[in-house]
Amino acid sequence: MTRIDHPDFLFRRAALAAGLLAGIAMILQPAPANAAEGDFLKGETVHFLVGYSPGGGYDTYARMLAPHFEKRTGATVVVENKPGGGGTTALNQLFRAKPDGLTMQMLNGESAIIAQLTKQPGVAYDMSKVSMYGRVLEEPHFMIVNPKLPNSLKEIIASGKKIKFSAGSRTDNLGDYAAVTCEALKMNCQIITGYKGSKEAALAVMNGEADALTISESSAINYSEGGRTKMVVTIGRKRSPERPNIPTVYEMFQLSPEGKWWFDFRLGIKAIGRSVVGTPGIPQDRLQYLQKVWRQILTDPAVIAEGAKTKHDVEYESPDKLNIRGLLESLPAEKLKEVNEVILKKFS
């Protein structure tokens, strides 16, 4: 028997202890797969597409968020403005890109879905296949009216007056919201298109060329300052914390089942909001990593505070809560036909 003070025994005991320590160290180290997580982005150039001109809301969000993506991934982000077709040009380019995670888009999800549902010219994408990274913001919508009109939408409707809505096109969020609102409330409406953007459409309401406009909260607040227009109803299921005194359409009206369907349908699309998306077919490991990165960015208190300073709020929603495929597939053919009729043709 070897004595415990024998050199051979002491050597074996030291070797065993060293082996145990090495094993523990290996267990405590991150798995190799995790260590390499995100390596496909390090040192690479990521193209961040924006479907609108520089200076707008989507462009501002992209340029605000890009440095945070660079910091977390080691990639270089290039924001590329690709205006055209209400965001269609950029989204088509995204769908043509390689599914490698190196191209993404700051997306107007509402316009993209409406354009697909109404088969707008140039649409070469399928939103049910897009890689969703996360929603940046879902902004409430309001109806604003010329200040000479009554303060209550109920009074406006009761007057029997034909309400003229201003919009850029029938599918630009201004036009389709107006059509859905008019259909749901059985209003006497006319939708006037051709305005270059929300600013021009709002000016038409201010000067009396048009009567009303359905528009996002930030714009509605801006255009109603100084009494230039009036905010008369929230087009949503709950009141906005920014304007808690303005009731929702669900509160103001005893909606018929059909009327409720129209608002539910449009608000379901609104839930997609401003989102960050990638090309279809990204490998699952890369997709999960990108979703994790965007979750970290969009829930970072510093990022949220940065956005709040310039009134570019960040309210993250996870991809699993944004079921675009289910939204598109749940619409029966007959209902889709009716949606196209109302949005594209009615109230001319």
ABEGO torsion letter per residue (X at the ends): XBBAABAAAAAAAAAAAAAAAAAAAAAABBBAAAAABGAAABGBBBBBBBABBBGBAAAAAAAAAAAAAAAAAGBBBBBBBBBEGGGAAAAAAAAABBBAGABBBBBBAAAAAAAAAAGBBGBABBAAABBBAEBABBBBBBBBBBAABBABAAAAAAAGBBBBBBBABAAAGAAAAAAAAAAAAGBBBBBBBGBABAAAAAAAAAAGABABBBBBAAAAAAAABGGABBBABBBBABBBAABAABBBAAAABBBBAAAAAAAAAAAAAAAAEBBBBBBBGBBAAAAAAAAAAAAAAAABAAAAAAAAAAGBBBBBBBAAABBAAAAAAABBAAAAAAAAAAAAABGX
